[in-house]
């Protein structure tokens, strides 16, 4: 492997890490809402955006960001290894 190949792999890894982490952060609120809607015991959440508004009103923005850090770490590691490897 040449120096240029190593630089290319590092660039791919950095781009994969950043882009997947960013996407995970942006979509985290949708993921939280989806999980709550999938709970069969909870009939309070019926539509996606209605449920997001309900979560935001009743619990605040922090409820929509629950698990964001772990999700970003998971995506960063997974995508970096998958794309650059």
MDAnalysis code that builds the backbone (N, CA, C; Angstrom):
import MDAnalysis as mda
import numpy as np

u = mda.Universe.empty(255, n_residues=85, atom_resindex=np.repeat(np.arange(85), 3), trajectory=True)
u.add_TopologyAttr("name", ["N", "CA", "C"] * 85)
u.add_TopologyAttr("resid", np.arange(1, 86))
u.add_TopologyAttr("resname", ["UNK", "UNK", "UNK", "UNK", "UNK", "UNK", "UNK", "UNK", "UNK", "UNK", "UNK", "UNK", "UNK", "UNK", "UNK", "UNK", "UNK", "UNK", "UNK", "UNK", "UNK", "UNK", "UNK", "UNK", "UNK", "UNK", "UNK", "UNK", "UNK", "UNK", "UNK", "UNK", "UNK", "UNK", "UNK", "UNK", "UNK", "UNK", "UNK", "UNK", "UNK", "UNK", "UNK", "UNK", "UNK", "UNK", "UNK", "UNK", "UNK", "UNK", "UNK", "UNK", "UNK", "UNK", "UNK", "UNK", "UNK", "UNK", "UNK", "UNK", "UNK", "UNK", "UNK", "UNK", "UNK", "UNK", "UNK", "UNK", "UNK", "UNK", "UNK", "UNK", "UNK", "UNK", "UNK", "UNK", "UNK", "UNK", "UNK", "UNK", "UNK", "UNK", "UNK", "UNK", "UNK"])
u.atoms.positions = np.array([
    [0.828, -1.177, 0.000],
    [0.000, 0.000, 0.000],
    [0.876, 1.246, 0.000],
    [0.549, 2.185, -0.821],
    [1.348, 3.405, -0.900],
    [0.815, 4.461, 0.049],
    [1.571, 5.544, 0.190],
    [1.140, 6.647, 1.050],
    [-0.159, 7.261, 0.575],
    [-0.330, 7.320, -0.741],
    [-1.559, 7.892, -1.308],
    [-2.773, 7.028, -0.952],
    [-2.603, 5.702, -0.980],
    [-3.686, 4.794, -0.612],
    [-4.074, 4.974, 0.850],
    [-3.076, 5.133, 1.715],
    [-3.350, 5.349, 3.140],
    [-4.119, 6.644, 3.359],
    [-3.736, 7.701, 2.637],
    [-4.445, 8.975, 2.754],
    [-5.883, 8.833, 2.276],
    [-6.090, 8.080, 1.212],
    [-7.433, 7.876, 0.677],
    [-8.311, 7.124, 1.681],
    [-7.759, 6.109, 2.314],
    [-8.510, 5.342, 3.309],
    [-8.841, 6.222, 4.510],
    [-7.889, 7.023, 4.956],
    [-8.140, 7.918, 6.092],
    [-9.205, 8.961, 5.748],
    [-9.165, 9.468, 4.529],
    [-10.175, 10.444, 4.111],
    [-11.548, 9.798, 4.070],
    [-11.643, 8.597, 3.525],
    [-12.922, 7.876, 3.493],
    [-13.437, 7.615, 4.906],
    [-12.534, 7.215, 5.792],
    [-12.920, 6.926, 7.171],
    [-13.438, 8.179, 7.870],
    [-12.755, 9.298, 7.672],
    [-13.179, 10.547, 8.315],
    [-14.526, 11.003, 7.783],
    [-14.714, 10.929, 6.483],
    [-15.991, 11.339, 5.882],
    [-17.115, 10.427, 6.340],
    [-16.864, 9.124, 6.374],
    [-17.880, 8.171, 6.829],
    [-18.251, 8.415, 8.284],
    [-17.256, 8.650, 9.113],
    [-17.485, 8.898, 10.537],
    [-18.333, 10.152, 10.742],
    [-17.951, 11.241, 10.103],
    [-18.668, 12.495, 10.278],
    [-20.080, 12.420, 9.708],
    [-20.222, 11.933, 8.492],
    [-21.534, 11.948, 7.846],
    [-22.525, 11.020, 8.534],
    [-22.085, 9.852, 8.958],
    [-23.008, 8.943, 9.634],
    [-23.381, 9.463, 11.023],
    [-22.441, 10.070, 11.724],
    [-22.754, 10.656, 13.029],
    [-23.733, 11.814, 12.888],
    [-23.522, 12.648, 11.892],
    [-24.414, 13.783, 11.651],
    [-25.824, 13.305, 11.304],
    [-25.924, 12.323, 10.413],
    [-27.235, 11.793, 10.035],
    [-27.943, 11.176, 11.237],
    [-27.201, 10.487, 12.057],
    [-27.775, 9.882, 13.253],
    [-28.329, 10.940, 14.203],
    [-27.598, 12.028, 14.368],
    [-28.050, 13.109, 15.246],
    [-29.305, 13.773, 14.699],
    [-29.337, 14.005, 13.397],
    [-30.483, 14.672, 12.774],
    [-31.736, 13.805, 12.856],
    [-31.579, 12.512, 12.686],
    [-32.732, 11.612, 12.640],
    [-33.105, 10.994, 13.981],
    [-32.391, 11.332, 15.036],
    [-32.634, 10.713, 16.335],
    [-34.066, 10.928, 16.837],
    [-34.604, 12.112, 16.672],
    [-35.972, 12.387, 17.123],
    [-36.992, 11.494, 16.432],
    [-36.784, 11.230, 15.149],
    [-37.675, 10.324, 14.417],
    [-37.550, 8.901, 14.951],
    [-36.351, 8.510, 15.286],
    [-36.128, 7.168, 15.814],
    [-36.788, 6.989, 17.176],
    [-36.656, 7.978, 18.039],
    [-37.312, 7.931, 19.357],
    [-38.824, 7.812, 19.188],
    [-39.366, 8.607, 18.290],
    [-40.810, 8.581, 18.044],
    [-41.251, 7.242, 17.480],
    [-40.497, 6.706, 16.538],
    [-40.827, 5.407, 15.933],
    [-40.870, 4.310, 16.986],
    [-39.897, 4.317, 17.878],
    [-39.841, 3.293, 18.921],
    [-41.056, 3.400, 19.837],
    [-41.435, 4.615, 20.185],
    [-42.619, 4.783, 21.048],
    [-43.890, 4.356, 20.332],
    [-43.964, 4.610, 19.040],
    [-45.158, 4.209, 18.281],
    [-45.233, 2.689, 18.143],
    [-44.099, 1.999, 18.141],
    [-44.080, 0.549, 18.012],
    [-44.482, -0.171, 19.288],
    [-44.488, 0.525, 20.401],
    [-44.878, -0.068, 21.671],
    [-46.376, -0.367, 21.624],
    [-46.740, -1.619, 21.637],
    [-48.142, -2.026, 21.483],
    [-49.021, -1.595, 22.650],
    [-48.435, -1.398, 23.831],
    [-49.209, -1.028, 25.010],
    [-49.546, 0.452, 25.061],
    [-48.953, 1.241, 24.179],
    [-49.145, 2.684, 24.220],
    [-49.964, 3.147, 23.028],
    [-51.203, 3.536, 23.266],
    [-52.100, 3.978, 22.193],
    [-52.071, 5.496, 22.015],
    [-51.233, 6.199, 22.771],
    [-51.198, 7.664, 22.733],
    [-50.515, 8.197, 21.486],
    [-49.688, 7.380, 20.859],
    [-48.928, 7.841, 19.697],
    [-49.469, 7.166, 18.441],
    [-50.138, 7.953, 17.601],
    [-50.776, 7.373, 16.420],
    [-50.173, 7.857, 15.105],
    [-49.699, 9.095, 15.052],
    [-49.086, 9.605, 13.820],
    [-47.685, 10.116, 14.141],
    [-46.822, 10.108, 13.155],
    [-45.422, 10.450, 13.386],
    [-45.253, 11.870, 13.911],
    [-45.723, 12.859, 13.156],
    [-45.492, 14.244, 13.567],
    [-46.365, 14.648, 14.750],
    [-47.557, 14.083, 14.858],
    [-48.385, 14.316, 16.038],
    [-47.723, 13.781, 17.291],
    [-47.095, 12.627, 17.153],
    [-46.391, 12.025, 18.287],
    [-45.168, 12.841, 18.671],
    [-44.448, 13.345, 17.669],
    [-43.275, 14.183, 17.971],
    [-43.696, 15.452, 18.715],
    [-44.788, 16.068, 18.285],
    [-45.286, 17.268, 18.973],
    [-45.688, 16.940, 20.401],
    [-46.352, 15.797, 20.597],
    [-46.781, 15.384, 21.930],
    [-45.576, 15.159, 22.845],
    [-44.564, 14.472, 22.343],
    [-43.349, 14.223, 23.134],
    [-42.687, 15.549, 23.488],
    [-42.588, 16.445, 22.513],
    [-41.942, 17.744, 22.734],
    [-42.717, 18.570, 23.770],
    [-44.031, 18.610, 23.647],
    [-44.853, 19.396, 24.578],
    [-44.813, 18.845, 25.992],
    [-44.912, 17.539, 26.127],
    [-45.021, 16.926, 27.449],
    [-43.669, 16.698, 28.142],
    [-42.606, 16.433, 27.345],
    [-41.330, 16.060, 27.951],
    [-40.178, 16.974, 27.570],
    [-40.382, 17.817, 26.590],
    [-39.330, 18.731, 26.164],
    [-38.432, 18.132, 25.092],
    [-37.549, 18.970, 24.612],
    [-36.661, 18.554, 23.519],
    [-35.692, 17.458, 23.951],
    [-35.372, 17.398, 25.223],
    [-34.434, 16.371, 25.690],
    [-34.983, 14.961, 25.482],
    [-36.294, 14.810, 25.483],
    [-36.886, 13.491, 25.243],
    [-36.632, 13.027, 23.813],
    [-36.574, 13.963, 22.877],
    [-36.325, 13.612, 21.475],
    [-34.849, 13.358, 21.191],
    [-34.003, 13.695, 22.150],
    [-32.564, 13.473, 21.958],
    [-32.029, 12.332, 22.819],
    [-32.929, 11.604, 23.471],
    [-32.494, 10.470, 24.299],
    [-31.770, 9.451, 23.435],
    [-30.624, 9.027, 23.877],
    [-29.857, 8.011, 23.175],
    [-29.065, 8.521, 21.988],
    [-29.047, 9.834, 21.784],
    [-28.362, 10.379, 20.617],
    [-26.867, 10.087, 20.644],
    [-26.245, 10.260, 21.788],
    [-24.801, 10.060, 21.873],
    [-24.420, 8.615, 21.541],
    [-25.137, 7.672, 22.111],
    [-24.850, 6.262, 21.837],
    [-25.100, 5.927, 20.375],
    [-26.139, 6.478, 19.822],
    [-26.460, 6.253, 18.407],
    [-25.377, 6.817, 17.498],
    [-24.877, 7.998, 17.836],
    [-23.820, 8.612, 17.032],
    [-22.534, 7.788, 17.111],
    [-22.183, 7.311, 18.298],
    [-20.992, 6.477, 18.440],
    [-21.130, 5.185, 17.631],
    [-22.290, 4.556, 17.746],
    [-22.517, 3.299, 17.021],
    [-22.375, 3.512, 15.521],
    [-23.032, 4.534, 14.997],
    [-22.962, 4.801, 13.566],
    [-21.565, 5.196, 13.118],
    [-20.864, 5.961, 13.934],
    [-19.505, 6.376, 13.574],
    [-18.589, 5.163, 13.421],
    [-18.631, 4.268, 14.390],
    [-17.774, 3.088, 14.336],
    [-18.189, 2.175, 13.188],
    [-19.479, 1.882, 13.106],
    [-19.963, 0.955, 12.082],
    [-19.686, 1.471, 10.677],
    [-20.055, 2.704, 10.406],
    [-19.888, 3.252, 9.058],
    [-18.428, 3.456, 8.700],
    [-17.623, 3.858, 9.660],
    [-16.196, 4.047, 9.393],
    [-15.562, 2.722, 8.977],
    [-15.873, 1.668, 9.704],
    [-15.307, 0.362, 9.375],
    [-15.869, -0.182, 8.065],
    [-17.150, 0.004, 7.852],
    [-17.794, -0.544, 6.655],
    [-17.352, 0.170, 5.389],
    [-17.303, 1.479, 5.408],
    [-17.005, 2.252, 4.203],
    [-15.506, 2.278, 3.900],
    [-14.690, 2.443, 4.910],
    [-13.247, 2.556, 4.648],
    [-12.574, 1.203, 4.488],
    [-13.229, 0.149, 4.940],
    [-12.608, -1.178, 4.880],
    [-12.866, -1.815, 3.600],
])
